[in-house]
Amino acid sequence: MNITSKIKQPIQIEMELFEKKFYESMTSKVALLNRITYYIVNRKGKQMRPMFVFLTAKMLSDGNVNERTYRGASVIELIHTATLVHDDVVDDSNRRRGFFSINALWKNKIAVLVGDYLLSKGLLLSIDNGDFDLLRIISVAVREMSEGELLQIEKARRLDIVEEVYYEIIRKKTATLIASCCALGAKSVSDDEVQVEAMRKFGELIGMAFQIKDDLFDYTDDAIGKPTGIDIKEQKMTLPLIYALNNCNSKEKSWCINSIKNYNKDKRRVKEVIQFVKDKNGLHYAEEKMMQFQEQALQILEKFPQSEYRDALSLMVNYVIERKK
């Protein structure tokens, strides 16, 4: 049994029922929309976000979930899917998880409208059921994700990012959504604000580790045995690169920044930048930081009674930093 199957085991029934409810929450009277949403549902990823919702809810309520938990999981997946559809338009990406993206098949205009539709369906699912406490959690996440993306674009233009700003970017861009999954799961079954905040923080820490792991993929060998260097080509300032730039002399720094700004499409130069980051121990430093976030997340979990749901969440934390893609 692989690690994702082990994580899903305590919530297998909930995940199967969730899939039906999630598809129902996307339906429309417009045939084109239904065709596109059917395409989305049948090309789903690992569904980590709903898994966080259900595992958190079951850990805090002795294995029980309710309709609010299902709605929380559906809202988060609707919002997450909407952001992915919009991201593919912004990045002009033709692929998503190995399949054609919505904008590649149906063009940008339709993709933007589908993203808007999914976003509105998520918000209405909460409003129609009076889940205003859940709606607040997800609305904060949407705001922060937008701010994070824009902050990253702003800093990429000047390449003047420092480590503190980098953490702020990934907290908003990536960690806030996983934090809201855990907060939604907790809030759906508990009014204990201390518990809700503890689980929100737990999700945030995992999200930080998750993003640093993604940063490291840029420097490690892919399926064909070569580092991808995609972040360098896109002028994204990631933690290994930031550390390298903060731990080199002014001549090396000028060369590196010049390479990223003006030679980011030159394969040989990108390869040299990757080697430069490795030589300056950028990867080792980023791995250490990732492990610190992992350790802090596990410490929060240990404050809760032992259960199969807590064990599955611990597995999830380890999976985040041990995954191969």
C-alpha positions as CSV (number, residue, x, y, z in Angstrom):
1,M,0.0,0.0,0.0
2,N,1.5,3.4,-1.0
3,I,1.6,6.3,1.4
4,T,-1.4,8.2,-0.1
5,S,-3.6,5.1,0.2
6,K,-2.5,4.8,3.9
7,I,-3.4,8.5,4.5
8,K,-6.8,8.0,2.9
9,Q,-7.7,4.8,4.7
10,P,-9.4,6.4,7.8
11,I,-11.4,8.7,5.5
12,Q,-12.1,6.3,2.6
13,I,-15.9,6.5,2.9
14,E,-15.9,10.2,3.4
15,M,-13.7,10.8,0.3
16,E,-16.0,8.6,-1.9
17,L,-19.1,10.5,-0.7
18,F,-17.2,13.8,-1.1
19,E,-16.5,13.1,-4.8
20,K,-20.2,12.7,-5.5
21,K,-21.1,15.9,-3.5
22,F,-18.3,17.8,-5.2
23,Y,-19.4,16.9,-8.7
24,E,-23.0,17.9,-7.8
25,S,-21.8,21.3,-6.4
26,M,-20.3,22.1,-9.9
27,T,-23.4,21.3,-12.0
28,S,-25.0,23.9,-14.2
29,K,-27.8,24.2,-16.7
30,V,-25.2,25.3,-19.4
31,A,-24.1,22.2,-21.3
32,L,-20.7,23.7,-22.2
33,L,-20.0,24.3,-18.4
34,N,-21.0,20.8,-17.6
35,R,-18.7,19.4,-20.2
36,I,-15.8,21.3,-18.9
37,T,-16.5,20.5,-15.2
38,Y,-16.8,16.8,-16.1
39,Y,-13.4,17.1,-17.7
40,I,-12.0,18.7,-14.5
41,V,-13.5,16.1,-12.2
42,N,-12.1,13.2,-14.2
43,R,-8.6,14.6,-14.1
44,K,-8.4,15.3,-10.4
45,G,-5.1,15.3,-8.6
46,K,-4.4,13.6,-5.2
47,Q,-7.1,15.7,-3.5
48,M,-4.8,16.6,-0.6
49,R,-6.9,19.6,0.4
50,P,-10.2,17.7,1.1
51,M,-8.1,15.0,2.9
52,F,-6.8,17.7,5.3
53,V,-10.4,18.8,5.9
54,F,-11.7,15.3,6.7
55,L,-8.7,14.1,8.8
56,T,-8.7,17.3,10.9
57,A,-12.5,17.1,11.5
58,K,-12.3,13.4,12.4
59,M,-9.3,13.9,14.7
60,L,-11.2,16.6,16.7
61,S,-14.5,14.8,16.9
62,D,-13.7,11.2,17.7
63,G,-14.2,10.1,14.1
64,N,-17.4,12.1,13.3
65,V,-18.1,14.4,10.4
66,N,-21.2,16.3,9.4
67,E,-22.7,18.1,6.3
68,R,-20.7,21.2,7.2
69,T,-17.5,19.2,6.9
70,Y,-18.5,18.0,3.4
71,R,-19.4,21.6,2.4
72,G,-16.1,22.9,3.7
73,A,-14.2,20.3,1.7
74,S,-16.3,21.1,-1.5
75,V,-15.8,24.9,-1.0
76,I,-12.0,24.5,-0.7
77,E,-11.8,22.2,-3.7
78,L,-13.9,24.6,-5.8
79,I,-11.8,27.6,-4.8
80,H,-8.6,25.6,-5.4
81,T,-9.7,24.4,-8.8
82,A,-10.7,28.0,-9.8
83,T,-7.2,29.2,-8.9
84,L,-5.6,26.5,-10.9
85,V,-7.7,27.3,-14.0
86,H,-6.9,31.0,-13.6
87,D,-3.2,30.2,-13.0
88,D,-2.9,28.3,-16.2
89,V,-4.3,31.4,-18.1
90,V,-1.9,33.8,-16.3
91,D,1.1,31.5,-16.9
92,D,0.0,30.6,-20.5
93,S,0.3,27.0,-19.5
94,N,-1.0,24.3,-21.8
95,R,-0.6,21.4,-19.4
96,R,-2.0,20.5,-15.9
97,R,-1.0,17.2,-14.3
98,G,-0.1,15.8,-17.6
99,F,-3.4,16.7,-19.3
100,F,-4.3,19.6,-21.5
101,S,-5.3,22.7,-19.4
102,I,-8.8,24.3,-19.8
103,N,-7.3,27.3,-21.6
104,A,-5.5,25.0,-24.1
105,L,-8.7,23.2,-25.0
106,W,-11.3,26.0,-24.7
107,K,-9.1,29.2,-24.9
108,N,-8.5,31.9,-22.3
109,K,-11.9,33.6,-22.3
110,I,-13.8,30.4,-21.5
111,A,-11.1,29.4,-18.9
112,V,-11.4,32.7,-17.1
113,L,-15.2,32.5,-17.0
114,V,-15.0,28.8,-15.8
115,G,-12.7,29.9,-13.0
116,D,-15.1,32.7,-12.0
117,Y,-18.0,30.3,-12.1
118,L,-16.2,27.8,-9.8
119,L,-15.3,30.6,-7.4
120,S,-18.9,31.8,-7.2
121,K,-20.2,28.3,-6.7
122,G,-17.9,27.9,-3.8
123,L,-19.0,31.1,-2.2
124,L,-22.7,30.4,-2.8
125,L,-22.4,26.9,-1.3
126,S,-21.4,28.6,2.0
127,I,-23.9,31.4,1.8
128,D,-26.9,29.3,0.9
129,N,-26.2,27.1,3.9
130,G,-25.5,29.9,6.3
131,D,-21.8,28.7,6.8
132,F,-20.6,32.3,7.3
133,D,-17.8,31.2,9.7
134,L,-16.5,28.8,7.0
135,L,-16.9,31.5,4.3
136,R,-14.8,33.9,6.3
137,I,-11.9,31.4,6.5
138,I,-11.9,30.7,2.8
139,S,-12.4,34.4,1.8
140,V,-9.2,35.3,3.8
141,A,-7.4,32.6,2.0
142,V,-8.5,33.9,-1.5
143,R,-7.4,37.4,-0.5
144,E,-4.0,36.3,0.7
145,M,-3.4,34.1,-2.3
146,S,-4.0,37.0,-4.6
147,E,-1.7,39.3,-2.5
148,G,1.0,36.6,-2.5
149,E,1.0,36.2,-6.3
150,L,1.2,39.9,-6.8
151,L,3.9,40.4,-4.2
152,Q,6.0,37.7,-6.0
153,I,5.5,39.4,-9.4
154,E,6.5,42.8,-7.9
155,K,9.7,41.3,-6.4
156,A,10.6,39.2,-9.5
157,R,10.9,42.5,-11.5
158,R,13.6,43.8,-9.1
159,L,15.1,40.6,-7.8
160,D,15.6,42.3,-4.4
161,I,13.8,39.7,-2.3
162,V,15.1,38.9,1.2
163,E,14.3,35.7,3.2
164,E,11.6,37.3,5.3
165,V,9.7,38.5,2.2
166,Y,10.1,35.1,0.6
167,Y,8.4,33.5,3.6
168,E,5.6,36.1,3.4
169,I,5.1,35.3,-0.3
170,I,4.9,31.5,0.2
171,R,2.8,31.9,3.3
172,K,0.2,33.8,1.3
173,K,0.6,32.1,-2.0
174,T,0.7,28.4,-0.9
175,A,0.4,27.9,2.8
176,T,-2.7,29.9,3.4
177,L,-4.9,27.5,1.4
178,I,-3.7,24.4,3.3
179,A,-4.1,26.4,6.6
180,S,-7.7,27.1,5.6
181,C,-8.3,23.4,4.9
182,C,-7.3,22.5,8.4
183,A,-9.2,25.5,9.9
184,L,-12.3,24.5,7.9
185,G,-12.1,20.9,9.1
186,A,-11.7,22.0,12.7
187,K,-14.5,24.7,12.6
188,S,-17.0,22.3,10.9
189,V,-17.0,20.2,14.1
190,S,-15.7,22.5,16.9
191,D,-16.4,25.9,18.3
192,D,-13.1,25.8,20.3
193,E,-11.2,28.7,18.8
194,V,-7.9,27.4,20.3
195,Q,-8.3,24.1,18.5
196,V,-9.2,25.9,15.2
197,E,-6.2,28.2,15.5
198,A,-3.9,25.3,16.3
199,M,-5.0,23.4,13.2
200,R,-4.8,26.5,11.1
201,K,-1.2,27.0,12.2
202,F,-0.5,23.3,11.6
203,G,-1.8,23.6,8.0
204,E,0.3,26.8,7.4
205,L,3.5,25.1,8.6
206,I,2.9,22.2,6.2
207,G,2.1,24.6,3.4
208,M,5.5,26.3,4.0
209,A,7.3,23.0,3.9
210,F,5.3,22.0,0.8
211,Q,6.4,25.1,-1.1
212,I,10.1,24.8,-0.1
213,K,10.0,21.2,-1.4
214,D,8.6,22.5,-4.7
215,D,11.5,25.0,-4.8
216,L,14.0,22.2,-4.4
217,F,12.6,20.3,-7.4
218,D,13.9,23.0,-9.6
219,Y,17.5,22.0,-8.6
220,T,17.1,18.2,-8.4
221,D,16.9,15.7,-11.3
222,D,13.6,15.3,-13.0
223,A,12.4,12.2,-14.8
224,I,15.0,12.6,-17.6
225,G,17.8,13.1,-15.0
226,K,18.3,16.9,-15.4
227,P,17.4,19.7,-13.0
228,T,14.5,21.7,-14.6
229,G,15.6,25.3,-13.8
230,I,12.0,26.4,-14.5
231,D,11.9,28.9,-11.6
232,I,15.2,30.5,-12.8
233,K,13.8,30.8,-16.3
234,E,10.7,32.5,-14.9
235,Q,12.8,34.7,-12.6
236,K,11.3,33.4,-9.4
237,M,13.3,34.0,-6.3
238,T,13.3,30.7,-4.4
239,L,14.9,29.9,-1.0
240,P,18.0,28.1,-2.4
241,L,18.7,31.0,-4.7
242,I,18.1,33.7,-2.0
243,Y,20.5,31.9,0.4
244,A,23.2,31.6,-2.4
245,L,22.8,35.4,-3.2
246,N,23.2,36.3,0.5
247,N,26.3,34.2,0.9
248,C,28.5,35.2,-2.0
249,N,30.7,38.1,-2.9
250,S,29.5,41.2,-4.8
251,K,31.0,40.0,-8.1
252,E,29.3,36.6,-7.9
253,K,26.0,38.3,-6.9
254,S,26.2,40.6,-9.9
255,W,26.9,37.7,-12.3
256,C,24.0,35.6,-10.8
257,I,21.4,38.5,-11.0
258,N,22.6,39.4,-14.5
259,S,22.2,35.7,-15.5
260,I,18.6,35.5,-14.2
261,K,17.6,38.9,-15.6
262,N,19.2,38.7,-19.1
263,Y,20.2,35.1,-19.8
264,N,17.3,33.1,-18.2
265,K,16.5,31.5,-21.6
266,D,20.1,30.4,-22.1
267,K,20.3,26.7,-21.1
268,R,24.0,26.7,-20.4
269,R,23.7,29.8,-18.2
270,V,20.7,28.4,-16.3
271,K,22.8,25.3,-15.7
272,E,25.6,27.4,-14.3
273,V,23.2,29.2,-12.0
274,I,21.9,25.9,-10.7
275,Q,25.5,24.8,-10.0
276,F,26.3,28.1,-8.4
277,V,23.3,27.7,-6.0
278,K,24.5,24.1,-5.2
279,D,28.1,25.2,-4.5
280,K,26.8,27.9,-2.1
281,N,24.9,25.2,-0.1
282,G,21.5,26.8,-1.1
283,L,19.9,23.3,-1.3
284,H,21.2,22.2,2.1
285,Y,19.9,25.4,3.7
286,A,16.5,25.1,2.1
287,E,16.2,21.5,3.2
288,E,17.1,22.4,6.8
289,K,14.3,25.1,6.8
290,M,11.8,22.7,5.3
291,M,12.6,20.2,8.1
292,Q,12.1,22.9,10.7
293,F,8.6,23.6,9.4
294,Q,7.9,19.9,9.4
295,E,9.1,19.5,13.0
296,Q,6.9,22.5,14.2
297,A,3.9,21.0,12.5
298,L,4.4,17.6,14.1
299,Q,4.8,19.3,17.5
300,I,1.3,20.8,17.2
301,L,-0.2,17.4,16.3
302,E,1.4,15.8,19.4
303,K,-0.8,18.0,21.6
304,F,-3.9,16.1,20.4
305,P,-4.8,12.6,21.6
306,Q,-3.4,9.7,19.6
307,S,-5.8,8.3,16.9
308,E,-5.7,6.9,13.4
309,Y,-6.6,10.4,12.1
310,R,-3.7,12.0,13.9
311,D,-1.4,9.2,12.6
312,A,-2.7,9.9,9.0
313,L,-2.0,13.6,9.4
314,S,1.6,12.8,10.6
315,L,2.0,10.7,7.5
316,M,0.7,13.6,5.4
317,V,3.4,15.9,6.9
318,N,6.1,13.4,6.1
319,Y,4.7,12.8,2.6
320,V,4.8,16.5,1.8
321,I,8.6,16.6,2.2
322,E,9.4,13.1,0.9
323,R,7.3,13.2,-2.3
324,K,9.1,12.8,-5.6
325,K,7.0,15.3,-7.6
